[in-house]
Amino acid sequence: SLYSESEDILKKTIDYLENYKHSEDVTIVERGANFVTLNVVAKSCPLVEVMKKKLMNSESKIKLERIDYSGNLFWELNVSNYNKIRHIDDTLREIYDIKDSNIKTFNGRRISIKSEYILKEAFERGYFDVPKKIGLKELSSTLDIPPTTLDLLLRRQLRQVIQQTIK
C-alpha cells in the first residue's frame, strides 16, 4: 500500500511501477483518498532469489510486506525453523553488505499497513492528544472513513498494538 497526501505522487508511483523493467503485472487492489494498494508481480529480485535458495522449500511464500519512510524493507517469511532465518540473515549480510537486520517472530494477527496508516494519521493529527486537536468526525472526513467504522478500527488497532507491546 502507498500513502501520500498528493494524488500526483501516487499517480507517478503507479506509472513508475507499471513501466519498471522488472514488473510483469501491476494491479490496483484498492484505492482511497490518500492511498492505493497494489499487487506487483516482478520478474526477478536478487534478495528474493537468495531467500528462496536458502529456504530450500518451494512451498514457502516470500512477501515484501512494506517499505517504511526511512527506506527500511520489511519481509514476511514463513519458515519451519529459526536456524533457516539466521542462515538467510547471514547470507544477505555477506552478499549484499547489509549492516542492520532485525528478526522478529509473530504469533497471531498483526496490524495491517492500512491500519498502521490510520493510527499514524490519527496520532499525527492530534486525535490522541489531551485535549484532542482533531475529533472523530473531522478525522473520519479526512480519511474518508465513516465515523463509526473509524472508531471501531482505531479501537481494534490500539488493542493489537498494546497486545504486541506487552507480550
Buried (B, 14 or more C-beta within 10 A) or exposed (E): BBBBEEEEEBEEBBEEBEEEEEBEEBEEEEEBEBBBBBEBEBEEEEBBEBBBEBBEEEEBEBEBEBEEEEEEEEBEBEBEEEEBBEBBBEBBEEEEEBEEBEEEEEEEEBBBBBBBBBBEBBEEBBBBEEEBEBEBEBBBBBBEBEBEEBBEBBEEBBEBBEEBEEE
